[in-house]
Amino acid sequence: MIGYVLLISLAVVMGGIVYTWATTYIPKEDVGCDDGTSLILEKANCETILSESKILLNITLKNNGRFSVGGFLIRGTNDTEQTIATFDLSGGASSYIIGGGQWLMPGTKFPGTTNSFNPGYTSDTIQYSIPTSAVNAIELIEIIPLRWQEVNGKSKVLSCGDSKIREKISC
């Protein structure tokens, strides 16, 4: 009888210790971009170069938000009814000079390792070279801003999914 009481007491104490330890791993606040982070697509045009089997997509962005932006994700699809663009276009940035530091995730980075694309600024033309073997046409592009933010003492890149823009184009 005493053995059962000790066993149950030990199980309850161990459960309390594990619960206390596990709660330290649960984030206390939702990490996300600040409200007011926004980009707009000023211009977008494209041309198909059949001799080189590629599509050239040229875009110009403007930061119309209240906060600086560090980069963006760009995706495309050939179906305007698709809810999520699935083809990552950011790997084909060819004419935009991406400044110092490494970019370790998909996306196009503005120069520097901070949020250097300030409110009110307009980017130079950013050109993407997309092989026609990967996608034969682009009907819609989706752009999601990225921001560098301090999280628990570390600088991290956050995707601002609430600020996503979708534009229909014809390539």
Rosetta blueprint (number, residue, H / E / L):
1 M L
2 I H
3 G H
4 Y H
5 V H
6 L H
7 L H
8 I H
9 S H
10 L H
11 A H
12 V H
13 V H
14 M H
15 G H
16 G H
17 I H
18 V H
19 Y H
20 T H
21 W H
22 A H
23 T H
24 T L
25 Y L
26 I L
27 P L
28 K L
29 E L
30 D L
31 V L
32 G L
33 C L
34 D L
35 D L
36 G L
37 T L
38 S L
39 L E
40 I E
41 L E
42 E E
43 K E
44 A E
45 N E
46 C E
47 E E
48 T E
49 I E
50 L H
51 S H
52 E H
53 S L
54 K E
55 I E
56 L E
57 L E
58 N E
59 I E
60 T E
61 L E
62 K E
63 N E
64 N L
65 G L
66 R L
67 F L
68 S L
69 V E
70 G L
71 G E
72 F E
73 L E
74 I E
75 R E
76 G E
77 T E
78 N L
79 D L
80 T L
81 E L
82 Q L
83 T L
84 I L
85 A L
86 T L
87 F E
88 D E
89 L L
90 S H
91 G H
92 G H
93 A E
94 S L
95 S L
96 Y L
97 I L
98 I L
99 G L
100 G L
101 G L
102 Q L
103 W L
104 L L
105 M L
106 P L
107 G L
108 T E
109 K E
110 F L
111 P L
112 G L
113 T L
114 T L
115 N L
116 S L
117 F E
118 N L
119 P L
120 G L
121 Y L
122 T E
123 S L
124 D L
125 T L
126 I E
127 Q E
128 Y E
129 S E
130 I E
131 P E
132 T L
133 S L
134 A L
135 V L
136 N L
137 A L
138 I L
139 E L
140 L E
141 I E
142 E E
143 I E
144 I E
145 P E
146 L E
147 R E
148 W E
149 Q E
150 E E
151 V E
152 N L
153 G L
154 K E
155 S E
156 K E
157 V E
158 L E
159 S E
160 C L
161 G H
162 D H
163 S H
164 K L
165 I E
166 R E
167 E E
168 K E
169 I L
170 S L
171 C L
